[in-house]
Amino acid sequence: MNNNVAIIAFLTLLSTASHAEGMAVSAHVSLEGGGVEVTKKISDKFNARIAYRQYSYQGTDPLATLKQMGNIWTDLLGISKSDNSYDHNGKQQILSVMADWYPSEEGQSRLSVGLGYNNSNDDIVGRELPLGGYNLGTSHYSAAQVGTLKGTLKYNSLAPYLGFGWGNPVAKNKKWGFVADVGMIYEGSPKVTLSASGTGVSQADVAAERARLEKDTWTWSPLVSVGLSYQW
């Protein structure tokens, strides 16, 4: 997604919101990034939102590392099992349309659903097993045979959202307010590219590892954020 297009779109929305009743703007932050959104009151129990969020992640998947450590005994027995972990450099930009339902007209808690245009990708670099080398397909290779194992993960363009939150930015007589969201974004199984720079590895085993990543990678992305809202 072109960042300039997203910025222009939000400037337009903010300009509109500044002259409208029952509208608010919110800024959000999380451990992985942040975003902004515009909220419009539809009724006493329903709001609509347009949100732009941008996140990034760098590091190793801790669950994959724990799984890898748990399978050390198979390596000691000479049983090859594809359980490689990877260093990740992931980025996500998502422009969403969301609907909020407040069970109580005077309450602050809400249930939210949404659909977003998702620009999400992840660059990965393989990490050696605790005992050295890599398991690809049903074979074990040394680090020299594999060289650098790297690839990319590309996720679905359309991403539904389901979650809950706290705070009503367009509540009656409210100016400033606190808002929070906790939910999951469905990104689907990624399309994976994977290659090894070494010449001593079977391309069929690299393809098997790529297929494993497409099957085993999480299809849901968590969203946890807090923010500050302002209503005109």
GIDAFEN-V102106 format. One line per field, one symbol per residue. ss: DSSP state (@ for helix, = for strand, . for the rest). phi: phi as a letter, one per 20 degrees, with the letter a starting at -180 (. if undefined). Layout:
ss: ???
phi: ???
This chain:
ss: ..@@@@@@@@@@@@@@@.....========..=========....===============.@@@@@@@@@.@@@@@.........================.......==================.......===..===.@@@@..======...=========.........===========....======......@@@@@@@@@@@@@@...============.
phi: .fffffffffffffffffdcemcbdcdccbfdqaacbddcfdbfdccccdcdcccbbcqdffffffffffdgffffemeebfbfdcedcdcccbdcdccdddgdfeedfbdccabceddcbbeccfdffgenmcdcmdddcffffemedbacdddgfdcfcbacbcocfdfgmedebdcbccacdedmffeddbbcffdddfffffffffffffeefgeddfccbcacdbdf
